[in-house]
């Protein structure tokens, strides 16, 4: 299991980290964009995880929220992607 280095997600205070988790987007960029917008409304997202099935959809996170560090895990339908 990978360990996130201490201080990797610098928090503005001593509050717990807020991680937005997305999965199974399956190329539905419209719904995914809506989910990102809903998470953004929280106002305190420190990082995002995209947990596969069309992991390339995670590029949308970079377009809409370049301020969020994003981590991507390929799903069982991502076996043909090579990037």
C-alpha positions in Angstrom: 0.0 0.0 0.0 1.4 3.4 -1.0 1.9 5.9 1.7 1.3 9.6 1.0 4.3 11.5 2.2 3.7 13.8 5.2 3.0 17.3 4.1 2.0 16.2 0.6 -1.4 17.7 1.0 -0.8 20.9 2.9 -3.9 21.8 4.7 -4.7 25.4 5.7 -5.6 24.4 9.2 -5.7 21.3 11.4 -9.0 20.1 9.8 -9.1 16.6 8.3 -8.4 16.4 4.6 -11.3 16.4 2.2 -10.9 14.0 -0.7 -13.4 14.0 -3.6 -13.8 10.4 -4.9 -15.2 9.7 -8.4 -15.6 6.3 -10.1 -17.2 4.5 -13.0 -17.6 7.6 -15.1 -17.6 5.5 -18.3 -17.1 8.4 -20.7 -20.2 10.3 -19.4 -18.4 13.7 -19.3 -21.7 15.6 -18.7 -22.6 13.7 -15.5 -19.0 13.7 -14.4 -18.8 17.5 -14.8 -21.9 17.8 -12.7 -20.4 15.7 -10.0 -17.2 17.8 -10.0 -19.4 20.9 -9.7 -21.2 19.5 -6.8 -17.9 18.6 -5.0 -16.6 22.1 -5.8 -19.6 23.6 -4.0 -18.2 22.1 -0.8 -15.4 24.6 -1.0 -12.8 22.6 0.8 -11.6 19.8 -1.5 -7.9 19.1 -1.0 -7.5 16.4 -3.6 -9.5 14.1 -6.0 -9.4 10.4 -6.8 -10.7 9.0 -10.0 -11.1 5.2 -9.5 -11.4 4.0 -13.0 -13.5 2.8 -15.8 -12.6 5.4 -18.3 -9.6 6.7 -16.3 -9.0 9.1 -19.2 -12.1 10.9 -18.0 -9.9 12.2 -15.2 -8.4 14.7 -17.6 -11.7 16.6 -17.1 -10.7 17.2 -13.5 -7.6 18.9 -14.7 -9.6 21.1 -17.0 -12.3 22.1 -14.5 -10.3 22.0 -11.3 -6.5 22.4 -12.0 -6.1 23.4 -8.3 -7.0 19.9 -7.1 -4.2 17.3 -7.0 -5.7 14.3 -8.8 -4.8 10.7 -8.4 -6.1 8.1 -11.0 -6.6 4.4 -10.7 -7.5 2.4 -13.8 -10.5 0.2 -13.6 -11.3 -3.2 -15.1 -12.5 -1.5 -18.4 -9.3 0.5 -18.7 -7.1 -2.4 -19.8 -6.6 -1.0 -23.4 -5.5 2.5 -22.3 -1.7 2.9 -22.5 -1.2 6.5 -21.2 
